[in-house]
Amino acid sequence: MKFRMTLAAAAAASLMFAAPAFAQDELAHAPAVTAYVKKNVQPWLSDPVIVAAVIASNKAHARLMQTDIDALDQKWKDKDQALRDSTMKNPAAAFLVKKKEASGGVITEAFVMDDRGLNVAQTDGTSDMWQADEAKWQKSYAAGPGTIFVDKVEEDGGKKIAQVSVTISDKDVAIGAITLGIDVDKLK
């Protein structure tokens, strides 16, 4: 009997050996970011305004084919103002803006995604509408309820920002995710 390894299994196996050294070097900020999110973000992810917005988006996007998602993403990249406004001028976006302002500068951005990886609500514009092709969605929503994924720190306007993504759940079922920019220097 021959042993066959799928591409995904091979990739996962290669990461098992590379991850520990990388994680120690690059993700020293992860414990502080995770603690902040558990204390200050997770409690409001079950707020009815967030859950209702994600559920409504899931229903609206349930029948989209990949070509439809690609077309939406292209409209976004072409700066379609009505599409952008649909995610930045809604009750969930207003809720996120208040949470960002109340964070004292710790949260630099926040955006909610549905179960297809499409933007639902946000405080600041994103470069694209479809996030499902990125780690922020794949390592939060796709990983299931209770997941917190902390990414590496990147320089942004003199600030050290780490994106953290968290699964949004309703009745212990993953329905979407949120990504936040966290100013790691504000956590010290």
C-alpha positions as CSV (number, residue, x, y, z in Angstrom):
1,M,0.0,0.0,0.0
2,K,1.4,3.4,-1.0
3,F,1.4,6.3,1.3
4,R,-0.1,9.5,-0.2
5,M,0.1,12.8,1.5
6,T,-2.3,15.5,0.4
7,L,-1.0,19.0,-0.3
8,A,-2.8,20.3,2.8
9,A,-1.2,17.6,4.9
10,A,2.2,18.3,3.5
11,A,1.8,22.0,4.2
12,A,0.6,21.4,7.7
13,A,3.5,19.0,8.4
14,S,6.1,21.5,7.1
15,L,4.6,24.2,9.4
16,M,4.8,21.9,12.4
17,F,8.6,22.1,12.2
18,A,8.9,25.7,11.2
19,A,6.3,27.3,13.5
20,P,7.9,27.0,17.0
21,A,11.0,29.1,16.3
22,F,9.0,31.6,14.2
23,A,6.3,31.9,16.9
24,Q,8.8,32.6,19.6
25,D,10.6,35.2,17.6
26,E,7.7,36.9,15.9
27,L,4.8,36.5,18.3
28,A,6.1,37.7,21.6
29,H,3.1,40.1,21.6
30,A,0.5,37.3,21.3
31,P,-0.1,36.7,25.0
32,A,-0.8,40.4,25.8
33,V,-3.0,40.7,22.7
34,T,-4.9,37.6,23.5
35,A,-5.5,38.7,27.1
36,Y,-6.8,42.1,25.9
37,V,-9.2,40.5,23.5
38,K,-10.5,38.0,26.0
39,K,-11.2,40.7,28.6
40,N,-12.2,43.6,26.4
41,V,-13.5,42.3,23.1
42,Q,-15.1,38.8,23.4
43,P,-17.7,40.1,25.9
44,W,-19.3,42.3,23.3
45,L,-19.1,39.9,20.3
46,S,-22.4,38.4,21.3
47,D,-24.1,41.8,21.3
48,P,-27.4,41.6,19.4
49,V,-26.3,44.3,16.9
50,I,-23.2,42.3,15.9
51,V,-25.0,38.9,15.8
52,A,-28.0,40.3,13.8
53,A,-25.7,42.0,11.3
54,V,-23.7,38.8,10.7
55,I,-26.8,36.6,10.4
56,A,-28.4,39.0,8.0
57,S,-25.3,39.1,5.8
58,N,-25.0,35.3,5.9
59,K,-28.6,35.1,4.6
60,A,-28.1,37.7,2.0
61,H,-24.9,36.0,0.7
62,A,-25.9,32.4,1.1
63,R,-26.5,31.7,-2.6
64,L,-23.6,33.7,-4.0
65,M,-21.3,31.8,-6.3
66,Q,-17.5,32.4,-6.3
67,T,-18.0,34.6,-9.4
68,D,-20.5,36.7,-7.6
69,I,-18.1,37.1,-4.7
70,D,-15.2,38.0,-7.1
71,A,-17.5,40.6,-8.7
72,L,-18.3,42.2,-5.3
73,D,-14.6,42.2,-4.4
74,Q,-13.8,44.0,-7.7
75,K,-16.5,46.6,-7.1
76,W,-15.0,47.2,-3.7
77,K,-11.5,47.6,-5.2
78,D,-13.0,49.9,-7.8
79,K,-14.1,52.0,-4.8
80,D,-17.9,51.6,-5.3
81,Q,-19.1,54.0,-2.7
82,A,-22.6,52.5,-2.2
83,L,-21.0,49.1,-1.4
84,R,-18.4,50.6,0.9
85,D,-21.2,52.6,2.7
86,S,-23.2,49.4,3.2
87,T,-20.5,48.2,5.6
88,M,-19.4,51.5,7.1
89,K,-22.8,53.2,7.7
90,N,-24.9,50.6,9.5
91,P,-25.7,50.0,13.1
92,A,-23.0,47.3,13.5
93,A,-20.4,49.7,12.1
94,A,-21.5,52.5,14.5
95,F,-21.2,50.0,17.4
96,L,-17.6,49.1,16.3
97,V,-16.7,52.8,16.0
98,K,-17.9,53.3,19.7
99,K,-15.8,50.3,20.8
100,K,-12.8,51.6,18.9
101,E,-13.1,55.1,20.5
102,A,-13.6,53.6,24.0
103,S,-10.4,51.6,23.7
104,G,-8.2,54.6,24.3
105,G,-6.2,53.9,21.1
106,V,-5.6,50.2,21.6
107,I,-8.0,49.3,18.8
108,T,-6.9,50.9,15.6
109,E,-9.5,49.3,13.3
110,A,-12.2,46.7,13.4
111,F,-14.1,44.9,10.8
112,V,-16.7,42.1,10.9
113,M,-16.9,39.3,8.3
114,D,-19.7,36.9,7.5
115,D,-19.5,33.1,6.9
116,R,-18.4,33.7,3.3
117,G,-15.6,36.1,4.4
118,L,-17.3,39.2,3.1
119,N,-17.2,42.4,5.1
120,V,-20.3,43.2,7.2
121,A,-19.3,46.2,9.2
122,Q,-16.2,48.2,9.8
123,T,-14.6,51.2,11.3
124,D,-12.1,51.9,8.5
125,G,-11.9,50.9,4.9
126,T,-10.2,47.6,4.0
127,S,-8.3,47.0,0.7
128,D,-10.8,44.3,-0.3
129,M,-14.3,43.1,0.6
130,W,-13.6,39.4,0.5
131,Q,-11.4,38.1,3.4
132,A,-11.9,34.3,3.1
133,D,-8.7,34.0,1.1
134,E,-6.7,35.4,4.0
135,A,-5.4,33.9,7.3
136,K,-7.5,36.4,9.3
137,W,-10.7,34.6,8.3
138,Q,-9.3,31.1,7.7
139,K,-7.7,30.9,11.2
140,S,-10.7,32.4,13.0
141,Y,-14.1,31.6,11.5
142,A,-12.9,28.5,9.7
143,A,-11.3,27.2,12.9
144,G,-14.6,27.4,14.8
145,P,-16.0,28.9,18.0
146,G,-13.7,30.3,20.6
147,T,-10.8,30.8,18.3
148,I,-8.4,33.8,18.6
149,F,-5.8,34.2,15.9
150,V,-3.0,36.8,16.5
151,D,-1.0,37.7,13.5
152,K,2.5,39.3,13.4
153,V,3.2,42.9,14.2
154,E,3.5,45.3,11.3
155,E,4.6,49.0,11.3
156,D,1.8,51.4,10.4
157,G,2.4,55.1,10.6
158,G,5.0,54.7,13.3
159,K,2.7,52.3,15.3
160,K,3.3,48.6,15.9
161,I,0.0,47.0,14.9
162,A,-1.0,43.4,15.2
163,Q,-4.2,42.1,13.7
164,V,-6.1,39.7,15.8
165,S,-9.1,37.8,14.5
166,V,-11.8,36.2,16.6
167,T,-14.6,33.8,15.7
168,I,-18.1,35.3,16.2
169,S,-20.6,32.6,17.4
170,D,-24.3,32.4,18.0
171,K,-25.5,29.5,20.2
172,D,-22.0,27.9,20.0
173,V,-22.0,27.9,16.2
174,A,-19.5,30.0,14.2
175,I,-21.3,32.6,12.1
176,G,-18.5,35.0,11.2
177,A,-15.4,36.7,12.5
178,I,-14.0,40.0,13.5
179,T,-10.5,41.4,12.9
180,L,-9.1,44.2,15.0
181,G,-5.9,46.1,14.7
182,I,-4.2,46.3,18.1
183,D,-1.6,48.9,18.9
184,V,0.7,46.6,20.9
185,D,2.6,49.5,22.5
186,K,-0.6,50.6,24.1
187,L,-0.8,47.2,25.9
188,K,2.3,47.8,28.0
